[in-house]
Amino acid sequence: MTFQNPVLFFFCALGVFNGFLVSLYFLFFSRQKRVQNFFFGLLMLMLSLRIGKSLYALFVEPPNLLYIQIGLSACFLIGVSLYFYLKSSVENTKKVPVSWKVHYAVLVILILGIGIVKPLATDEKEFWDNYLALFIYIVWGIYLLLSGFVLRDIIKKLFDRKAQCTTQELWLIGVYTGNGLIFTAYVIGYFLLYLVGTLTFSFVFYALLFFLLSKKNRDTVFRDIPQKYASKKIEDAEASALVQALHKTMLSEELYKDPNIKLGQVARKINIPPHKLSQLLNDNLGKSFALFINEYRIEEAKKLIRESEQFTLEAIGFEAGFSSRSTFYTAFKKCIGQTPAEFKKRFS
């Protein structure tokens, strides 16, 4: 079955072409020679080959079966490329482990061996269509599940109202979600409408591109995720003592009332390095410095709302340490689930 719609062809072909350019850039021309960039380049190459195969099969009649075989073979390696890209990003891998190379090589040899023994260009089309294609999608799906497991902590953080994901973490979630959508589209296409997978790739590609263009700190997307000092984990007893000292200092000196307070200033108050305070907040309390400070400010604002009817809400926000009315309202609504005005009505 072929399609002759020139608009659809242009939209899909542009996505595939740009996908190839992105893959070549990260594989050969990126200035940052990182393991993560290499696997991202592989991921984009395999996706582009797979989508290019679909585009070719949809708009060319009769198709060359060798090109179809190349596209399906690339599809077999999409899942593992995604898995190693996410794993290397989360673990900040500096050098590809030998086990990863063997793992990837085994899959490459397997799909190439099948292609040599049972090439699609011969009378093995039924084998590829009915058996091998299904096996390829199953393998892709398994690696998608494994990739989700790799991102489990970031996914939990995404749904935690008290935690904030970094731009790098949001990017990884976006790449994983996009691959999940493409996989789902191809599974649907396998049984129903084949065109949906090709269109989905283009939509996902440009959605991720828009994500990059819309982020002020987009340059950080392809840098390492900040380490959590796992090798120097704070012992529970020390962490408990530091949290108590931190809480006591915050209340006694009312540091949160300074709208320009910095993490380093607070760290000096309890005599620890800034990175250790950051570690304490992230690993032991599960929150960013901004959220930690805002929680004290919100508690102060709640107390003022209950006890000081003569102050306006805007004045209360400034008195509690917020730098503007908008940040006060946004932080209050996020933590309490109500606006300051709605909260005040309970005590009117």
Secondary structure, DSSP 8 states (H G I E B T S, - for coil): -----HHHHHHHHHHHHHHHHHHHIIIII-SS--HHHHHHHHHHHHHHHHHHHHHHHHHSSS--HHHHHHHHHHHTTHHHHHHHHHHHHHTT-SS--HHHHHHHHHHHHHHHHHHHHS-TTTT-HHHIIIIIHHHHHHHHHHHHHHHHHHTHHHHHHHT-TT----HHHHHHHHHHHHHHHHHHHHHHHHHS-THHHHHHHHHHHHHHHHHHHH-TTGGGTTS------GGG---HHHHHHHHHHHHHHHHHHTGGG-TT--HHHHHHHTT--HHHHHHIIIIII---HHHHHHHHHHHHHHHHHHH-TTS-HHHHHHHHT-SSHHHHHHHHHHHHSS-HHHHHHTT-
